[in-house]
């Protein structure tokens, strides 16, 4: 059976919405194309297939094929986010079966994969492949005030993206009970947003590190412009190589760049850097626990084409590593995943509005299509709870105070 015919047959089982397909790859002699639909009800999304090869790519390579064929211009959609949502809903049964198989095979598979652990050089190369992209990309997509490339926190309706990012910074600083007498170490500088906020608003000293040359250069410039060079030190070291003892530690969505085989090394390094009564705030994108055994070994669209070498942990995997490798204790956890869907929606709106500028800066059309799908793909995944985002507070043994850890007004249920 031809790939297009097979996809059409599978489409008869679609639930949760309707996909209307205009198959121009199989166009009739008069160029009118062939139109068909899958599923019923709302939402209704429209897909135009320009090249027959899109069908075989999708069937053979799953989400990677979806990403490659879209980047190549073989298909388009009027709402990429809704297309991905429908695909996630309708492939949940297949993923569930593969998840169960992954859990059965995990003991053997883990031992085989652990024979070769990624090195610090591997990590640096993967980080630079993403974060050392042309600066204009991030300048146009992120808000210009904080340059934060992580989930914002929309505490109430009407907040701007910059306000949502500052609310996230405040939440982390409050979790850590930052004060002027504290020395904060941050693993994963980004473009300096959290370090600047913590030093300006809470008066603490900050040592922050990133293995991205571009991020380090821009963060140092922004810190100097804010007049904070005497309070913030920017390093270019891998987390394994950090030295000293600090009162507090923050790491915001950096752990996704840490391979699962070195989670213990990451958390052990964090614990080593903290004083006996220190606190650690971790913000992490997470995979659900049931899927983790399979997902950590599987290359999907994001891992193959966007975040090379990336690994989204599960909450269980984090807790297991913390308990087995450190003297830290998890004393608070909140899920903020739906806030990420809104964050991504706003990033994509800004990204799409800047297409002409990005093309003029030399970014190729294929790359821009791939990046657009990435933003919509992630938005859909958060909306469907396929992945989520959590803020976790961890304490060293001598910490005795109760954590100030309550959801802000207007939490996930209001998004």
C-alpha positions in Angstrom: 0.0 0.0 0.0 1.3 3.4 -0.9 2.4 5.6 2.1 -0.3 8.2 1.3 -3.0 5.6 1.2 -1.8 4.0 4.5 -1.8 7.4 6.3 -5.3 8.1 4.9 -6.5 4.7 6.2 -5.0 5.3 9.6 -6.6 8.8 9.6 -10.0 7.2 9.8 -9.3 6.5 13.5 -8.5 10.1 14.3 -10.2 11.4 17.4 -10.3 14.7 19.2 -10.6 16.9 16.1 -10.5 17.1 12.3 -7.5 17.3 9.9 -8.5 18.5 6.4 -5.8 17.4 3.9 -5.2 18.9 0.5 -2.9 16.5 -1.2 -1.1 18.4 -3.9 1.6 15.8 -4.2 -1.0 13.5 -5.8 -2.6 16.3 -7.8 -4.8 15.4 -10.8 -4.0 16.6 -14.3 -5.9 19.8 -13.9 -3.9 20.7 -10.8 -6.9 20.7 -8.5 -5.4 18.2 -6.0 -7.1 15.6 -3.9 -8.9 16.7 -0.7 -9.8 14.4 2.2 -10.3 14.6 5.9 -9.6 12.6 9.0 -11.6 12.6 12.2 -14.5 14.8 13.1 -15.5 17.7 15.4 -13.4 20.6 16.7 -10.7 21.8 16.3 -10.5 21.7 12.5 -7.0 22.2 11.1 -6.0 22.3 7.4 -2.9 20.7 6.0 -1.5 21.1 2.5 0.9 18.4 1.3 3.2 19.6 -1.5 5.4 16.5 -1.9 4.5 12.8 -1.7 7.7 12.1 0.2 6.2 13.6 3.3 4.0 10.5 3.8 6.9 8.0 3.7 9.1 10.3 5.9 6.3 10.4 8.6 5.7 6.7 8.5 9.4 5.7 8.6 10.8 8.3 11.0 7.9 9.5 13.2 8.4 12.9 14.7 11.9 13.2 13.1 10.3 12.6 9.7 7.6 15.1 10.6 10.2 17.7 11.4 12.4 17.0 8.4 9.6 17.0 5.9 8.2 20.3 7.3 11.7 21.9 7.3 12.0 20.8 3.7 8.8 22.5 2.7 6.9 19.3 1.9 3.8 20.3 3.8 2.2 23.3 5.5 -0.6 23.8 8.1 -2.7 26.7 9.1 -2.2 25.8 12.8 1.0 23.8 13.6 0.3 23.6 17.3 -3.1 22.0 16.8 -1.7 19.5 14.2 0.9 18.3 16.8 -1.7 18.2 19.6 -3.9 15.9 17.5 -0.9 13.7 16.6 0.0 13.5 20.3 -3.5 12.5 21.4 -3.9 9.9 18.6 -0.5 8.2 19.2 -0.8 7.9 22.9 -1.7 4.2 22.7 1.4 3.4 20.6 3.6 5.4 23.0 2.0 3.6 26.0 2.9 0.2 24.5 6.4 1.4 23.8 6.7 2.8 27.3 5.8 -0.5 28.8 8.4 -2.3 26.6 11.0 0.4 27.6 10.4 -0.3 31.3 10.9 -4.1 30.8 14.1 -3.6 28.7 15.5 -0.8 31.0 17.8 -2.9 33.1 19.7 -4.4 30.1 19.4 -1.3 27.9 20.8 1.0 30.7 23.9 -1.2 31.2 24.7 -1.2 27.4 24.2 2.6 27.1 26.3 3.3 30.2 29.4 1.7 28.4 29.9 5.1 26.8 29.1 8.2 28.9 29.2 11.7 27.3 32.1 13.8 28.3 32.3 17.5 29.3 33.6 18.2 25.8 30.5 16.5 24.3 28.2 18.6 26.5 30.0 21.8 25.6 29.7 21.0 21.9 26.0 20.2 22.2 25.3 23.4 24.1 27.2 25.6 21.7 25.3 24.0 18.7 22.1 25.5 20.1 23.0 28.6 22.1 25.8 29.9 19.8 23.3 30.3 17.0 23.2 33.9 15.5 22.2 36.3 18.3 19.5 37.9 16.2 17.4 34.7 16.5 17.1 35.0 20.3 17.0 38.8 20.3 13.8 38.7 18.1 12.2 35.8 19.9 12.8 36.6 23.6 11.7 39.7 25.4 14.4 42.3 25.2 14.3 43.2 28.9 15.2 39.8 30.5 16.4 37.7 27.5 15.1 34.7 29.5 14.9 31.5 27.5 12.8 29.5 30.0 9.3 29.2 31.2 7.8 32.5 32.4 5.2 32.7 35.2 2.0 34.5 34.4 0.7 35.2 37.9 -2.3 37.2 36.7 -4.0 38.0 33.3 -2.5 40.8 31.3 1.2 40.3 32.2 3.7 41.0 29.5 6.3 38.3 28.7 9.0 40.4 30.5 6.8 40.7 33.5 6.2 37.0 33.5 9.9 36.3 33.3 10.6 38.6 36.2 7.8 36.9 38.2 9.7 33.6 37.6 12.9 35.2 38.8 11.2 36.5 41.9 9.7 33.1 42.6 13.2 31.4 42.4 14.8 34.1 44.6 12.0 33.9 47.1 12.3 30.1 47.2 16.0 30.5 48.0 15.3 33.2 50.6 18.0 35.3 48.9 19.5 38.1 51.0 22.4 40.6 50.6 24.6 38.3 52.6 24.2 35.4 50.2 26.6 34.2 47.5 24.5 32.5 44.8 26.0 30.1 42.2 24.0 29.7 39.0 24.6 26.7 36.7 23.5 27.8 33.2 23.8 31.6 32.8 21.6 32.1 29.8 21.9 35.7 28.9 22.3 36.8 32.5 18.7 37.5 33.3 18.4 35.7 36.7 21.9 36.8 37.8 21.1 40.5 37.1 17.7 40.2 38.8 19.1 38.5 41.9 21.9 41.0 42.3 19.7 44.1 41.6 16.6 43.1 43.6 18.1 41.0 46.4 21.5 42.4 46.8 23.4 39.1 46.7 26.7 38.2 45.0 26.4 35.9 42.1 28.8 33.5 40.3 27.3 32.2 37.1 28.6 29.8 34.5 27.8 28.8 30.9 29.7 26.8 28.3 28.2 28.9 25.5 30.8 31.4 24.3 28.0 33.6 22.9 26.0 33.6 26.0 29.0 34.4 28.2 30.0 37.3 26.1 26.5 38.8 25.9 25.7 38.2 29.6 29.0 39.9 30.6 28.1 42.9 28.5 24.6 43.2 29.9 26.0 42.8 33.5 28.5 45.6 32.9 25.8 47.9 31.4 23.7 47.3 34.5 26.6 48.4 36.7 26.8 45.0 38.4 30.3 43.8 37.3 31.5 44.0 40.9 28.7 41.7 42.2 28.4 39.2 39.4 31.2 36.9 38.0 30.6 35.2 34.7 32.5 32.0 34.1 32.9 29.7 31.1 33.3 26.5 33.0 31.5 23.2 33.0 29.6 22.5 36.2 32.0 19.7 37.0 34.9 22.2 37.2 33.3 24.7 39.6 35.1 25.3 42.9 34.2 26.9 46.2 31.2 26.8 48.6 28.1 28.9 48.2 25.0 29.7 50.2 22.5 29.1 47.4 22.4 27.5 44.0 20.1 28.0 41.1 19.8 26.1 37.8 17.0 27.0 35.4 16.3 24.6 32.6 19.9 23.6 32.2 19.5 19.9 33.3 17.9 19.1 30.0 21.4 19.4 28.5 22.7 16.8 31.0 22.6 13.3 29.7 20.8 10.8 32.0 24.0 8.8 32.4 25.6 11.7 34.3 22.6 12.9 36.3 24.4 11.6 39.5 27.5 13.6 38.5 25.4 16.8 38.0 23.6 16.6 41.4 26.7 15.5 43.2 28.5 18.6 41.9 25.6 20.8 43.0 25.6 19.3 46.5 29.4 19.7 46.7 29.1 23.4 45.9 26.7 24.2 48.8 27.3 25.0 52.4 25.9 22.5 55.0 22.8 24.7 55.3 22.5 25.6 51.6 19.5 25.6 49.3 19.2 24.7 45.6 16.4 25.8 43.2 16.0 23.7 40.1 13.7 24.5 37.3 13.4 21.6 34.9 11.4 20.5 31.9 10.2 17.0 32.7 8.9 13.9 31.0 6.2 11.8 32.7 7.6 9.0 34.7 5.9 6.3 32.7 7.7 7.4 29.5 11.1 8.1 30.8 12.7 4.7 30.3 11.9 4.8 26.6 12.3 8.5 26.0 15.8 8.8 27.4 17.1 6.4 24.7 14.9 7.7 21.8 15.8 10.4 19.4 12.7 12.5 18.6 12.4 15.7 16.5 13.6 17.9 19.3 16.6 15.8 20.3 17.7 15.1 16.7 17.2 18.6 15.2 17.1 21.2 18.0 18.8 20.2 21.2 21.5 17.7 20.2 22.3 15.3 23.0 19.4 16.6 25.1 17.6 14.5 27.7 14.4 15.5 29.5 14.4 13.9 32.9 11.4 12.7 34.9 10.6 13.8 38.4 11.2 10.3 39.6 14.6 10.2 37.8 15.6 13.5 39.5 14.4 12.2 42.9 16.2 8.9 42.5 19.5 10.6 41.5 19.3 13.2 44.3 18.6 10.4 46.9 21.3 8.1 45.6 24.1 10.6 44.9 23.8 13.5 47.3 22.8 14.5 50.8 20.2 16.9 49.4 16.5 16.5 50.3 13.6 17.7 48.1 11.5 20.0 50.3 9.2 21.5 47.7 7.9 21.0 44.1 5.4 22.8 41.9 4.3 22.1 38.4 4.2 25.2 36.1 3.9 23.4 32.8 0.9 25.3 31.4 2.7 28.5 31.9 5.3 27.2 29.4 2.7 26.7 26.7 1.8 30.5 27.0 5.5 31.4 27.0 6.1 29.4 23.8 3.1 30.9 22.1 4.5 34.4 22.7 7.9 33.4 21.5 6.5 32.0 18.3 4.4 35.1 17.7 7.6 37.3 18.0 9.6 34.8 15.9 7.0 34.8 13.1 6.8 38.6 13.0 10.5 38.8 12.5 10.9 36.5 9.5 12.1 39.2 7.1 14.7 40.4 9.6 15.9 36.8 10.3 16.2 36.1 6.6 18.1 39.3 6.0 20.5 38.2 8.8 21.3 35.1 6.7 19.2 32.5 8.4 18.1 30.0 5.8 14.5 29.3 5.1 14.8 25.6 6.0 16.2 26.5 9.4 13.4 29.1 10.1 10.7 26.5 9.2 12.4 24.0 11.5 12.5 26.5 14.4 8.9 27.5 13.9 7.8 23.8 14.1 10.0 23.4 17.2 8.2 26.2 19.1 4.7 25.0 18.1 5.7 21.3 18.8 6.8 22.2 22.3 3.7 24.4 22.9 1.5 21.4 21.9 3.4 19.0 24.1 2.9 21.3 27.2 -0.8 21.8 26.4 -1.3 18.0 26.2 0.8 17.4 29.4 3.1 15.2 27.3 5.9 17.2 29.0 5.8 19.7 31.8 7.9 22.1 33.8 8.6 22.0 37.5 10.3 24.1 40.1 12.0 22.0 42.8 13.5 23.3 46.1 16.3 21.1 47.6 18.0 21.6 51.0 21.3 20.4 52.5 21.0 18.6 55.9 21.5 21.6 58.1 18.7 23.7 56.6 15.9 24.0 59.1 13.4 26.7 57.9 10.1 26.0 56.2 10.1 26.8 52.5 8.0 29.7 51.2 6.5 27.5 48.5 3.0 28.3 47.4 1.6 28.6 43.9 1.2 32.2 42.9 -2.2 33.7 42.3 -3.4 32.7 38.8 -1.7 29.3 38.6 -2.0 26.7 35.9 -5.7 26.3 36.3 -6.3 29.8 35.0 -4.1 29.6 31.9 
